[in-house]
Amino acid sequence: MAVTPATGVRIPATKRAKLESDRRRQKTRVNIGEAFEKWKILREYLEIITKYVWKKVGLLMLSKQRCPCVSPVVGRFLG
């Protein structure tokens, strides 16, 4: 066990190693604060759009109508 110079309290080596690791990691962190909030809003918006699009694709596939962009003979995309 090591003794901390500031308090004179003994700290186990494993805890001391973790504290040192945390200190090193803290020096490399970047605070993205406001950008993260914007990203969360964008992610939710895109998720809603994606769900809407897949719902429409599923309905189109389940319906008996054929998409005009698909050849009924070959089944290939004509676009």
N, CA, C and O atoms as CSV, one atom per row, in Angstrom:
chain,resi,resn,atom,element,x,y,z
A,1,MET,N,N,0.838,-1.185,0.000
A,1,MET,CA,C,0.000,0.000,0.000
A,1,MET,C,C,0.875,1.237,0.000
A,1,MET,O,O,1.951,1.274,0.596
A,2,ALA,N,N,0.373,2.247,-0.691
A,2,ALA,CA,C,1.099,3.509,-0.764
A,2,ALA,C,C,0.383,4.551,0.084
A,2,ALA,O,O,-0.823,4.467,0.316
A,3,VAL,N,N,1.139,5.514,0.530
A,3,VAL,CA,C,0.575,6.595,1.333
A,3,VAL,C,C,0.498,7.831,0.466
A,3,VAL,O,O,1.482,8.206,-0.171
A,4,THR,N,N,-0.672,8.474,0.432
A,4,THR,CA,C,-0.797,9.706,-0.342
A,4,THR,C,C,-0.133,10.838,0.419
A,4,THR,O,O,-0.330,10.967,1.627
A,5,PRO,N,N,0.651,11.660,-0.268
A,5,PRO,CA,C,1.359,12.727,0.418
A,5,PRO,C,C,0.428,13.784,1.010
A,5,PRO,O,O,0.734,14.352,2.058
A,6,ALA,N,N,-0.674,14.049,0.372
A,6,ALA,CA,C,-1.548,15.134,0.826
A,6,ALA,C,C,-2.278,14.786,2.120
A,6,ALA,O,O,-2.382,15.623,3.017
A,7,THR,N,N,-2.777,13.575,2.221
A,7,THR,CA,C,-3.600,13.220,3.387
A,7,THR,C,C,-2.924,12.250,4.332
A,7,THR,O,O,-3.319,12.148,5.493
A,8,GLY,N,N,-1.912,11.536,3.863
A,8,GLY,CA,C,-1.257,10.544,4.687
A,8,GLY,C,C,-2.067,9.270,4.834
A,8,GLY,O,O,-1.773,8.447,5.700
A,9,VAL,N,N,-3.089,9.094,3.995
A,9,VAL,CA,C,-3.950,7.914,4.045
A,9,VAL,C,C,-3.368,6.849,3.125
A,9,VAL,O,O,-2.881,7.145,2.034
A,10,ARG,N,N,-3.430,5.609,3.585
A,10,ARG,CA,C,-2.941,4.503,2.772
A,10,ARG,C,C,-3.973,4.115,1.715
A,10,ARG,O,O,-5.163,3.999,2.008
A,11,ILE,N,N,-3.505,3.917,0.487
A,11,ILE,CA,C,-4.375,3.531,-0.624
A,11,ILE,C,C,-3.816,2.250,-1.227
A,11,ILE,O,O,-2.621,2.178,-1.512
A,12,PRO,N,N,-4.658,1.234,-1.428
A,12,PRO,CA,C,-4.182,-0.008,-2.063
A,12,PRO,C,C,-3.644,0.281,-3.462
A,12,PRO,O,O,-4.080,1.225,-4.121
A,13,ALA,N,N,-2.703,-0.531,-3.902
A,13,ALA,CA,C,-2.058,-0.325,-5.200
A,13,ALA,C,C,-3.060,-0.372,-6.345
A,13,ALA,O,O,-2.942,0.399,-7.297
A,14,THR,N,N,-4.042,-1.261,-6.270
A,14,THR,CA,C,-5.018,-1.359,-7.360
A,14,THR,C,C,-5.862,-0.092,-7.462
A,14,THR,O,O,-6.148,0.384,-8.561
A,15,LYS,N,N,-6.255,0.448,-6.317
A,15,LYS,CA,C,-7.053,1.685,-6.325
A,15,LYS,C,C,-6.204,2.850,-6.828
A,15,LYS,O,O,-6.679,3.696,-7.586
A,16,ARG,N,N,-4.941,2.883,-6.396
A,16,ARG,CA,C,-4.053,3.955,-6.841
A,16,ARG,C,C,-3.846,3.889,-8.355
A,16,ARG,O,O,-3.822,4.922,-9.025
A,17,ALA,N,N,-3.697,2.684,-8.889
A,17,ALA,CA,C,-3.540,2.508,-10.336
A,17,ALA,C,C,-4.791,2.983,-11.070
A,17,ALA,O,O,-4.692,3.617,-12.121
A,18,LYS,N,N,-5.958,2.680,-10.523
A,18,LYS,CA,C,-7.200,3.122,-11.154
A,18,LYS,C,C,-7.307,4.639,-11.130
A,18,LYS,O,O,-7.698,5.249,-12.125
A,19,LEU,N,N,-6.967,5.247,-10.015
A,19,LEU,CA,C,-7.020,6.711,-9.922
A,19,LEU,C,C,-6.075,7.365,-10.928
A,19,LEU,O,O,-6.422,8.358,-11.569
A,20,GLU,N,N,-4.884,6.800,-11.058
A,20,GLU,CA,C,-3.914,7.333,-12.022
A,20,GLU,C,C,-4.435,7.171,-13.446
A,20,GLU,O,O,-4.300,8.073,-14.272
A,21,SER,N,N,-5.029,6.017,-13.725
A,21,SER,CA,C,-5.612,5.778,-15.044
A,21,SER,C,C,-6.732,6.787,-15.326
A,21,SER,O,O,-6.825,7.330,-16.427
A,22,ASP,N,N,-7.569,7.026,-14.334
A,22,ASP,CA,C,-8.656,8.004,-14.493
A,22,ASP,C,C,-8.114,9.402,-14.754
A,22,ASP,O,O,-8.661,10.140,-15.573
A,23,ARG,N,N,-7.033,9.768,-14.056
A,23,ARG,CA,C,-6.429,11.095,-14.273
A,23,ARG,C,C,-5.903,11.241,-15.688
A,23,ARG,O,O,-6.101,12.277,-16.322
A,24,ARG,N,N,-5.223,10.195,-16.194
A,24,ARG,CA,C,-4.692,10.247,-17.565
A,24,ARG,C,C,-5.825,10.340,-18.584
A,24,ARG,O,O,-5.747,11.118,-19.534
A,25,ARG,N,N,-6.872,9.550,-18.387
A,25,ARG,CA,C,-8.004,9.563,-19.311
A,25,ARG,C,C,-8.703,10.924,-19.302
A,25,ARG,O,O,-9.127,11.408,-20.352
A,26,GLN,N,N,-8.823,11.530,-18.149
A,26,GLN,CA,C,-9.496,12.820,-18.024
A,26,GLN,C,C,-8.791,13.900,-18.853
A,26,GLN,O,O,-9.440,14.811,-19.366
A,27,LYS,N,N,-7.474,13.798,-18.982
A,27,LYS,CA,C,-6.708,14.792,-19.744
A,27,LYS,C,C,-7.003,14.714,-21.239
A,27,LYS,O,O,-6.793,15.693,-21.956
A,28,THR,N,N,-7.483,13.573,-21.721
A,28,THR,CA,C,-7.725,13.401,-23.156
A,28,THR,C,C,-9.195,13.545,-23.535
A,28,THR,O,O,-9.535,13.436,-24.712
A,29,ARG,N,N,-10.057,13.782,-22.580
A,29,ARG,CA,C,-11.487,13.905,-22.882
A,29,ARG,C,C,-11.789,15.236,-23.559
A,29,ARG,O,O,-11.139,16.252,-23.314
A,30,VAL,N,N,-12.797,15.189,-24.419
A,30,VAL,CA,C,-13.256,16.383,-25.114
A,30,VAL,C,C,-14.725,16.582,-24.762
A,30,VAL,O,O,-15.520,15.648,-24.865
A,31,ASN,N,N,-15.086,17.779,-24.351
A,31,ASN,CA,C,-16.471,18.072,-24.001
A,31,ASN,C,C,-17.196,18.559,-25.252
A,31,ASN,O,O,-16.861,19.605,-25.807
A,32,ILE,N,N,-18.191,17.789,-25.690
A,32,ILE,CA,C,-18.923,18.167,-26.894
A,32,ILE,C,C,-20.295,18.746,-26.573
A,32,ILE,O,O,-21.046,19.106,-27.479
A,33,GLY,N,N,-20.624,18.836,-25.296
A,33,GLY,CA,C,-21.851,19.417,-24.763
A,33,GLY,C,C,-22.973,19.708,-25.730
A,33,GLY,O,O,-23.813,18.845,-25.982
A,34,GLU,N,N,-23.003,20.915,-26.279
A,34,GLU,CA,C,-24.105,21.360,-27.129
A,34,GLU,C,C,-24.195,20.531,-28.410
A,34,GLU,O,O,-25.293,20.229,-28.876
A,35,ALA,N,N,-23.058,20.166,-28.975
A,35,ALA,CA,C,-23.062,19.366,-30.203
A,35,ALA,C,C,-23.714,18.009,-29.949
A,35,ALA,O,O,-24.391,17.479,-30.830
A,36,PHE,N,N,-23.522,17.442,-28.764
A,36,PHE,CA,C,-24.124,16.156,-28.447
A,36,PHE,C,C,-25.638,16.265,-28.389
A,36,PHE,O,O,-26.345,15.375,-28.862
A,37,GLU,N,N,-26.137,17.345,-27.817
A,37,GLU,CA,C,-27.593,17.547,-27.760
A,37,GLU,C,C,-28.162,17.653,-29.172
A,37,GLU,O,O,-29.212,17.078,-29.461
A,38,LYS,N,N,-27.478,18.383,-30.055
A,38,LYS,CA,C,-27.937,18.507,-31.449
A,38,LYS,C,C,-27.906,17.145,-32.132
A,38,LYS,O,O,-28.810,16.815,-32.901
A,39,TRP,N,N,-26.868,16.352,-31.856
A,39,TRP,CA,C,-26.756,15.035,-32.449
A,39,TRP,C,C,-27.907,14.137,-32.006
A,39,TRP,O,O,-28.456,13.396,-32.821
A,40,LYS,N,N,-28.279,14.189,-30.732
A,40,LYS,CA,C,-29.386,13.364,-30.248
A,40,LYS,C,C,-30.684,13.731,-30.957
A,40,LYS,O,O,-31.456,12.845,-31.325
A,41,ILE,N,N,-30.937,15.024,-31.155
A,41,ILE,CA,C,-32.145,15.479,-31.860
A,41,ILE,C,C,-32.125,14.983,-33.295
A,41,ILE,O,O,-33.130,14.474,-33.790
A,42,LEU,N,N,-30.985,15.126,-33.971
A,42,LEU,CA,C,-30.865,14.672,-35.358
A,42,LEU,C,C,-31.074,13.169,-35.458
A,42,LEU,O,O,-31.757,12.692,-36.365
A,43,ARG,N,N,-30.487,12.418,-34.526
A,43,ARG,CA,C,-30.624,10.960,-34.534
A,43,ARG,C,C,-32.088,10.554,-34.387
A,43,ARG,O,O,-32.558,9.660,-35.091
A,44,GLU,N,N,-32.806,11.203,-33.479
A,44,GLU,CA,C,-34.225,10.888,-33.300
A,44,GLU,C,C,-35.012,11.224,-34.559
A,44,GLU,O,O,-35.884,10.457,-34.966
A,45,TYR,N,N,-34.715,12.356,-35.178
A,45,TYR,CA,C,-35.396,12.767,-36.403
A,45,TYR,C,C,-35.151,11.750,-37.515
A,45,TYR,O,O,-36.086,11.336,-38.199
A,46,LEU,N,N,-33.899,11.350,-37.692
A,46,LEU,CA,C,-33.579,10.390,-38.746
A,46,LEU,C,C,-34.200,9.024,-38.468
A,46,LEU,O,O,-34.589,8.316,-39.396
A,47,GLU,N,N,-34.290,8.657,-37.202
A,47,GLU,CA,C,-34.913,7.389,-36.850
A,47,GLU,C,C,-36.390,7.404,-37.214
A,47,GLU,O,O,-36.917,6.406,-37.705
A,48,ILE,N,N,-37.059,8.518,-36.978
A,48,ILE,CA,C,-38.477,8.648,-37.325
A,48,ILE,C,C,-38.647,8.547,-38.834
A,48,ILE,O,O,-39.540,7.847,-39.312
A,49,ILE,N,N,-37.794,9.242,-39.589
A,49,ILE,CA,C,-37.881,9.191,-41.051
A,49,ILE,C,C,-37.624,7.771,-41.536
A,49,ILE,O,O,-38.339,7.277,-42.407
A,50,THR,N,N,-36.617,7.114,-40.986
A,50,THR,CA,C,-36.285,5.757,-41.403
A,50,THR,C,C,-37.456,4.811,-41.143
A,50,THR,O,O,-37.800,3.996,-41.999
A,51,LYS,N,N,-38.063,4.917,-39.975
A,51,LYS,CA,C,-39.209,4.058,-39.664
A,51,LYS,C,C,-40.346,4.323,-40.638
A,51,LYS,O,O,-41.013,3.386,-41.079
A,52,TYR,N,N,-40.578,5.592,-40.980
A,52,TYR,CA,C,-41.641,5.955,-41.913
A,52,TYR,C,C,-41.364,5.349,-43.292
A,52,TYR,O,O,-42.254,4.766,-43.911
A,53,VAL,N,N,-40.128,5.491,-43.762
A,53,VAL,CA,C,-39.770,4.976,-45.090
A,53,VAL,C,C,-39.917,3.460,-45.124
A,53,VAL,O,O,-40.493,2.921,-46.069
A,54,TRP,N,N,-39.404,2.761,-44.107
A,54,TRP,CA,C,-39.521,1.307,-44.102
A,54,TRP,C,C,-40.962,0.851,-43.991
A,54,TRP,O,O,-41.330,-0.189,-44.537
A,55,LYS,N,N,-41.781,1.621,-43.288
A,55,LYS,CA,C,-43.195,1.281,-43.212
A,55,LYS,C,C,-43.817,1.371,-44.600
A,55,LYS,O,O,-44.574,0.488,-45.006
A,56,LYS,N,N,-43.493,2.450,-45.336
A,56,LYS,CA,C,-44.034,2.607,-46.684
A,56,LYS,C,C,-43.529,1.507,-47.614
A,56,LYS,O,O,-44.292,0.977,-48.422
A,57,VAL,N,N,-42.251,1.164,-47.503
A,57,VAL,CA,C,-41.694,0.095,-48.340
A,57,VAL,C,C,-42.403,-1.220,-48.027
A,57,VAL,O,O,-42.762,-1.966,-48.937
A,58,GLY,N,N,-42.603,-1.500,-46.752
A,58,GLY,CA,C,-43.296,-2.726,-46.366
A,58,GLY,C,C,-44.714,-2.768,-46.885
A,58,GLY,O,O,-45.173,-3.800,-47.375
A,59,LEU,N,N,-45.414,-1.641,-46.778
A,59,LEU,CA,C,-46.786,-1.597,-47.289
A,59,LEU,C,C,-46.812,-1.789,-48.795
A,59,LEU,O,O,-47.693,-2.462,-49.330
A,60,LEU,N,N,-45.838,-1.190,-49.479
A,60,LEU,CA,C,-45.765,-1.340,-50.929
A,60,LEU,C,C,-45.522,-2.805,-51.297
A,60,LEU,O,O,-46.135,-3.324,-52.230
A,61,MET,N,N,-44.637,-3.461,-50.571
A,61,MET,CA,C,-44.329,-4.860,-50.864
A,61,MET,C,C,-45.512,-5.768,-50.553
A,61,MET,O,O,-45.730,-6.766,-51.239
A,62,LEU,N,N,-46.277,-5.423,-49.515
A,62,LEU,CA,C,-47.414,-6.256,-49.142
A,62,LEU,C,C,-48.636,-6.007,-50.014
A,62,LEU,O,O,-49.511,-6.865,-50.138
A,63,SER,N,N,-48.686,-4.828,-50.614
A,63,SER,CA,C,-49.854,-4.531,-51.443
A,63,SER,C,C,-49.790,-5.319,-52.740
A,63,SER,O,O,-48.737,-5.831,-53.120
A,64,LYS,N,N,-50.917,-5.408,-53.406
A,64,LYS,CA,C,-50.969,-6.165,-54.653
A,64,LYS,C,C,-50.559,-5.319,-55.841
A,64,LYS,O,O,-50.430,-5.825,-56.956
A,65,GLN,N,N,-50.352,-4.028,-55.608
A,65,GLN,CA,C,-49.929,-3.154,-56.697
A,65,GLN,C,C,-48.448,-3.363,-56.969
A,65,GLN,O,O,-47.671,-3.674,-56.067
A,66,ARG,N,N,-48.081,-3.190,-58.210
A,66,ARG,CA,C,-46.678,-3.287,-58.594
A,66,ARG,C,C,-46.099,-1.884,-58.702
A,66,ARG,O,O,-46.776,-0.950,-59.133
A,67,CYS,N,N,-44.870,-1.752,-58.314
A,67,CYS,CA,C,-44.157,-0.480,-58.470
A,67,CYS,C,C,-43.893,-0.288,-59.957
A,67,CYS,O,O,-43.408,-1.216,-60.605
A,68,PRO,N,N,-44.195,0.892,-60.530
A,68,PRO,CA,C,-43.983,1.096,-61.970
A,68,PRO,C,C,-42.520,1.046,-62.372
A,68,PRO,O,O,-42.216,0.954,-63.561
A,69,CYS,N,N,-41.621,1.104,-61.428
A,69,CYS,CA,C,-40.204,1.085,-61.771
A,69,CYS,C,C,-39.634,-0.324,-61.826
A,69,CYS,O,O,-38.434,-0.493,-62.041
A,70,VAL,N,N,-40.476,-1.343,-61.635
A,70,VAL,CA,C,-40.012,-2.726,-61.664
A,70,VAL,C,C,-40.639,-3.433,-62.850
A,70,VAL,O,O,-41.857,-3.397,-63.026
A,71,SER,N,N,-39.828,-4.065,-63.649
A,71,SER,CA,C,-40.317,-4.797,-64.805
A,71,SER,C,C,-41.024,-6.058,-64.336
A,71,SER,O,O,-40.433,-6.847,-63.599
A,72,PRO,N,N,-42.293,-6.276,-64.749
A,72,PRO,CA,C,-43.015,-7.464,-64.322
A,72,PRO,C,C,-42.427,-8.741,-64.900
A,72,PRO,O,O,-42.580,-9.812,-64.312
A,73,VAL,N,N,-41.752,-8.645,-66.052
A,73,VAL,CA,C,-41.211,-9.832,-66.714
A,73,VAL,C,C,-39.902,-10.271,-66.060
A,73,VAL,O,O,-39.726,-11.431,-65.687
A,74,VAL,N,N,-39.003,-9.315,-65.936
A,74,VAL,CA,C,-37.666,-9.653,-65.444
A,74,VAL,C,C,-37.571,-9.477,-63.942
A,74,VAL,O,O,-36.797,-10.175,-63.287
A,75,GLY,N,N,-38.357,-8.543,-63.373
A,75,GLY,CA,C,-38.283,-8.277,-61.954
A,75,GLY,C,C,-37.089,-7.411,-61.582
A,75,GLY,O,O,-36.642,-7.408,-60.435
A,76,ARG,N,N,-36.584,-6.687,-62.551
A,76,ARG,CA,C,-35.416,-5.840,-62.334
A,76,ARG,C,C,-35.821,-4.388,-62.244
A,76,ARG,O,O,-36.870,-3.978,-62.741
A,77,PHE,N,N,-34.986,-3.642,-61.617
A,77,PHE,CA,C,-35.195,-2.203,-61.519
A,77,PHE,C,C,-34.890,-1.559,-62.868
A,77,PHE,O,O,-33.836,-1.809,-63.453
A,78,LEU,N,N,-35.809,-0.731,-63.360
A,78,LEU,CA,C,-35.650,-0.125,-64.685
A,78,LEU,C,C,-35.072,1.283,-64.633
A,78,LEU,O,O,-34.794,1.873,-65.677
A,79,GLY,N,N,-34.884,1.836,-63.419
A,79,GLY,CA,C,-34.444,3.210,-63.242
A,79,GLY,C,C,-33.167,3.499,-63.893
A,79,GLY,O,O,-32.679,4.627,-63.820
